[in-house]
Amino acid sequence: MDVTKTVPLTQRARVLGSSRLWIGLVALALVAVPLILERAEVYLITEIIVLALFASSFNLLFGYTGLVSFGHAAYFGVGAYALALLLKRYGAPFPVALLAAPLVSGIIAAIIGWFCVRSIRLYFSLLTLAFGQLLWAVVFEWYGFTGGSDGIQGIPKPGPLEELTVMYYFVLGVVVVCILLLWRIVNSPFGWALKSIRDNPHRAQFLGINERLYKLLAFTIAGAIAGVAGALFSLFQGFADPGFLDWTRSAEPVFMSLVGGTYYFIGPVVGAGVVTWLRKFIGTFTEFWPLIFGLILLSIVIGLSEGVVGFIVPWWRRRAARNVIAGSVPSGVRDRDEAAYASDTELGIASQSVAPLAARPLAMTNTLPNSHTPTLLKTENVTKDFGGLRATDHVSLQVEPGTIHAIIGPNGAGKTTFFNCITGHYIPNKGRVFFGDRDITGLPAYRISRMGVTRAFQIINVFPRFTVAESIQLALMASHNRTLEFFSTARGLLRDEALEILTEVGLADKANELVGSLSHGDQRTLEMAIALAGEPKLLLLDEPAAGMAPWERVQMVDLVKRLVRERGITVLFCEHDMDIVFGIAEKITVLHQGRVIAEGTVDEIKRNAEVHAVYLGEAGSMV
């Protein structure tokens, strides 16, 4: 029996058992808080619970979507003011005011997010800061409506909530419901799509995921949940003031997420407890607490790159793994727990065994389809300029269905640029691209991908924090238009289909390994499998054998042939290895300085004097 193969599965069972125990103990402790602690301590823990929800809402953007918002407190403050205004100014029923808080903050988040998600990286962050300060200025100056700098004091509470114990349990209940809602979202197909955007937004678009739409939805949900946190905070504090929207308040969830661990769901919850308690504790001893507090937080962030939870959990799992190896492993564990384990992206320990795909015969006749075969892909005079540089110059070609078409040429010939124009990454300055009878020129990459055009890249484009199986599951979800499902569980969704694809490409034994731990060749193969999971009609491969060992190249060639023969997929690829090109291509187009200089069968290209002069060189000996 190979113990290493069953370690992660047994480990996960133990971790889950321990997790349930800890969750039960924490739940019991939270229930007992008002019964065993003093009033001041209950008040502090109530604050921590609310801020934990605030930090968790922010981490939906930061940890799960890869967006850093410097203005997240705006939605916290809007929720607080929505509740305060409805209760004090308009006498609205309490349930109406509480439900209005996330609705109003979510609407404002959607409006602001529509502008912000069009920007990237630092520009996105600065825009969120600008909008947040704009809302703060409105609240601070609008005395007639918001109370200006004085805010809204004396927010009325429903009778039972005047008692701190009742308030505590009410806040705890609402926060638990919201946390469970966030848990369901991040573990849904939609949540996996967000994580793919975080890990590799470029690759996610080529799965058919509309990056801007998903970011906007995440931004809106995060804003609405922050509004709930703001409403609860103003309710138990009894007031709402402009400080709730200030940029300094926006820094709180950033620190809480970093301290707790952005890649772990409970990270922001733990971070909220650590940050809030430290701030209160240090403040009781010295008036210089901001300096000491800042140094401690800085030390935690620098020393623990993945936060407190990110330090504890891997250590805990390594210890569990050692215990499993030292003991006996039940023979039925692997089969029983495999499906449940498949989606645990944070586990990252799996079998290291390698089962190379057996090489198959490479013989294949180089025959062109007859003249009446309809064209699958057609480009007309595609031209792309970058300033004064012309990367592609009036490139026209036709790719017939069910064929393997190669594009070759020296470095800088414009091959990758041409692929980018076909797949929507670039918009040509001139010319048209047709897929079947449809003009796809200038369409975004995600729309072209949904039509059946997928690709693998020259530089590996994968999702390093996903497992191998999860990467294929995500691609299948995207191809089946299921990534907008918010409440179904992604873990076992389409897993059997994913394993079939991994078996086809020879990676089934590595289904549970983290993608980032794979060898270069295996990542190349995985990228091919991801493209295959998109159920393509046309598959574009940009130097698919680059960086592979000789035996891996043999497998790649065999796989491409089988895709055409067994699945009827049309392949358009570029490659510098002439043995591969001449071994599988049915038609070859040669680019030089962005122009087509030759096109024809393998034999025709081998005999072409101009191709020899500009590219093949010594390869002419193969004629």
WORAZI-V930852 format. One line per field, one symbol per residue. ss: DSSP state (a for helix, b for strand, c for the rest). psi: psi as a letter, one per 30 degrees, with the letter a starting at -180 (. if undefined). burial: b if it has 24 or more other C-alpha atoms within 12 Angstrom, else e. Layout:
# WORAZI-V930852
ss=???
psi=???
burial=???
This chain:
# WORAZI-V930852
ss=ccaaaaaaaaaaaaaaaaaaaaaaaaaaaaaaaaaaccaaaaaaaaaaaaaaaaaaaaaaaaaaacccccccaaaaaaaaaaaaaaaaaccccaaaaaaaaaaaaaaaaaaaaaaaccccaaaaaaaaaaaaaaaaaaaaacaaaacaaacbbcccccaaaacaaaaaaaaaaaaaaaaaaaaaaaccaaaaaaaaaaaaaaaaacccccaaaaaaaaaaaaaaaaaaaaaaaaaaacbbcaaaacaaaaaaaaaaaaaaccccccaaaaaaaaaaaaaaaaacccccaaaaaaaaaaaaaaacccaaaaaaaaaaaaaaaaaaaaccccccaaaaaaaaacccccccccccccccccccccccccccccccccbbbbbbbbbbbbccbbbbbbbbbbbbcccbbbbbccccccaaaaaaaaaccccccbbbbbbccbbcccccaaaaaaccbbbbccccccccccbaaaaaaaaaaaacccccccccccccccaaaaaaaaaaaccaaacccbaaaccaaaaaaaaaaaaaaccccbbbbbcccccccaaaaaaaaaaaaaaaaaaccbbbbbcccaaaaaaaccbbbbbbccbbbbbbcaaaaaccaaaaaaaaaaaaaac
psi=kjefffeeeeeeeeeeeeeeeeeeeeeeeeefeffflleeeeeeeeeeeefeeeeeeefeeefffgkjkggffefeeeeeeeeeeeeeefhlkeeeeeffefeeeeeeeeeeeeeeffllbeeeeeeeeeeeeeeeeeeefiefefgbffajlhkkkkefffkeeeeeeeeeeeeeeeeeeeeeefgleeeeeeeeeeeieeeeegfgkjeeeeeeeeeeeeeeeeeeeeeeeeeffglklfffflfeeffefeeeeeeejfgkefeeeeeeeeeeeeeeeefffkfgeeeeeeeeeeeeeeeifgleefeeeeeeeeeeeeeeefaljkfgeeeegeeefegiffdgklkgkkikkkklkfkkkikkllfgklkekkkjhkkkkjbgkjekjhkklkkkkgljkkklllkgfgeeeeeeeeggelkkelllkkjbgkjgkfkleeeeeffgjllllekkjajfglleeeeeeeeeeefghgfgkfflkfegkgeeeeeeeeeefggefgegkkefflleeeeeeeeeeeeefghlekkkjjifgkgllefeeeeeeeeeeeeeeefgkkkklkkfjfeeefffkfkkkkkkhflkflkaleeeeefjeeeeefeecfffff.
burial=eebbbbbbbbbbbbbeeeeeeeeeeeeeebbebbeeeeeeebbbbbbbbbbbbbbbbbbbbbbbbbbbbbbbbbbbbbbbbbbbbbbbeeeeebeebbbbbbbbbbbbbbebbbbbbeeeeeebbbbbbbbbbebbbbbbeeeeebbebebbbebbbeeeeeebbbbbbbbbebbbebbebbbbbbbbbbbbbbbbbbbbbbbbbbbbbbbbbbbbbbbbbbbbbbbbbbbbbbbbbbbbbbbbbbbebbbbbbbbbbbbbbbbbbbbbbbbbbbbbbbbeeeeeeeeeeeebeeebeebbeeeebbbbbbebeeebeebbeebeeeebeeebbeebbbbbbbbbbbbbbbbeeeebeeeeeeeebeeeeeeeebbbbbbbbbbeeeeebbbbbbbbbbbbbbbbbbbbbeebbbbbbbbbbbbbbbbbebbbbbbeeebbbbbbbbbbbbbbbbbbbebbbbbbbbbbbbbbbbbbbbbbbbbbbeebbbbbbbebbbebbbbbbbbbbbbbbbbbbeebbbbbbbbbbbbbbbbbbbbbbbbbbbeeeebbbbbbbbbbbbbeeeebbbbbbbbbbebbbbbbbbbbbbbbbbbbbbbbbeebbebeebbeebbeeeeeee
